[in-house]
Amino acid sequence: MTASSKTQPRWLQFLTYPSLSRQLMLVGLVITAFFIIIAIFTPVFQAWGWLQDPNASLINPIHEPPSGQHWFGTSREGYDVFSRTLFGSRAALQVVVLATSLSLIVGVPLGLISGYWGGKMDRALLFLMDTIYTLPGLLLSVTLAFVVGRGVGNAAIALSISYIPQYYRVVRNHTTSVKTELFIEAARAMGATPTRVLSRYLFLNVIQSVPVLFTLNAADAILILGGLGFLGLGLPLDTPEWGHDLKLALDSLPTGIWWTALFPGLAMTFMVTGLSLMGEGLSEVFNPEMER
């Protein structure tokens, strides 16, 4: 690495320096971007007549294998699997982005405040977050889904609760170590208010690990959302969703109707893989010593 590259930002060094992690991150970025584009433009494709209504059953419901007319075949209910798979990416993206954003919005401020002030509030929050963290994510989401009911917003809330402790713990631990640094003490000595110290100095120094958590939690949220859909929870039953479609396809597999399960399963697998590769790449961007 040249002397000039040492002055480059860490993220720019990562992108310009050839490594397997960089290549895998770019692959993950391409996969994720593909699904985002599909999720955004799927209603447009339907309006242009390129996609069938995902909830419209054929006049004569017959499970047809993949063909030129139905690229991914049709289900036993007469649904077009290609259309439902594409619309399933839209449902997954909506819930996952909302869930991870809610957990970030709640967990990061709580971690900052708890780590900065400490005391009884810190111990109480730490006990609460550790209690939530010990519960399996799927079990907690299933329980909350029973309570809040179906819907995009309700499913996002059910998913976000299990991710709040992760943001809280990471931000709190960084805050407790950074708040004793000399530049924080200098800011206090110059009359900076606690709010200013938190927002201007501490926040920018402890936020670096949050993008890594965001992408990894998004990948995990897709799997949990699929589990909720498979159990008949989460989204309304008439919403195209990968987990629910896999449940409907379960009865079709013994009769040789393999395509109704294959394509939603592959879509879920690729989207989770793309987000996971992005998370691993971002982890190296913010922690370059991990590669060594």
Residue, then its C-alpha position, 0 to 999 in steps of 0.5 A: m500500500t502506497a504512502s498516499s493511500k494511507t491518507q485515504p479514508r478507511w472505506l476508500q482504502f477498502l474499496t480500492y485495495p483488492s481483497l476477497s472481502r471487498q469482492l464479496m461485499l460488492v456481490g452482496l451489494v449487487i444482490t441487495a440492489f437487485f431486490i430493492i429495484i424489484a421491490i420498488f418497480t413491481p407495482v409499475f410492472q403490474a400496471w404496465g401489464w408485465l405481471q399478473d395480479p399476485n392474488a388473482s387465481l386462474i379461471n381453471p386453477i391447474h398447477e402448471p410447471p414453469s413455461g413461457q406464459h408462467w415463468f415460475g409456474t402456477s400453484r395449486e390455487g392457480y396463482d402465478v408464482f413469478s408474480r407472487t415471488l416478486f411481490g414477496s420481495r416488496a413485502a419483505l423489504q417493507v417490513v425489514v426496513l421498518a423493523t430495523s429502523l425502529s430498533l435503531i431509532v430506539g436502541v441507539p439513543l438509549g445506549l447513548i444515554s445509558g452509557y453516558w449517565g450510568g447509575k441506576m438508570d443504566r443498571a435498569l436498562l441493562f437488566l431489561m435489555d439483557t432479559i430481552y436479548t436472552l429470548p430467542g428472536l423467533l419465539l419473541s416475534v411469534t409471541l408479539a405477533f399474537v399480541v399486536g396482530r397482522g399487518v406490515g407495521n405490526a410485524a415490524i414492531a414484533l421484529s424490532i423488539s428483539y433487535i433493540p438490545q443489540y443496538y443498545r449494547v453496542v452503543r452503550n459499551h462504546t459510549t462508556s469507553v469513549k466518554t472518558e477520552l480527553f476530547i470529551e473532557a475538554a468539551r465539558a470544560m469548555g461548557a458543552t451541555p450534555t445534549r451537545v456532548l452526546s449529539r456532536y462528540l459521542f454519537l459520531n464516535v460510537i455510530q460506526s458499528v451501527p451500519v454493520l448491525f443494520t445489514l445483519n439484522a435485516a438479513d435475520a429479519i427476513l428469515i424471522l418474517g419468513g418463519l412468521g409467514f410460515l406459521g400464518l402470522g405477521l402479514p395478512l394472509d392475502t399478502p404475497e409473502w415468501g414464508h406464507d407461500l412456502k407453507l402453501a407449497l408444503d402440501s404440493l411437494p409430495t405430488g411433484i409440484w416443486w416449483t411453488a417452493l423452489f422460487p420463493g425459497l431461492a428468493m429468500t436465500f439470495m436476499v439473506t445472502g446479499l445482506s449478509l455479505m454486505g454486513e461482513g464487508l462493512s465490518e471490515v470497513f470499520n474494523p480493518e484489523m479483522e482481516r488480519 
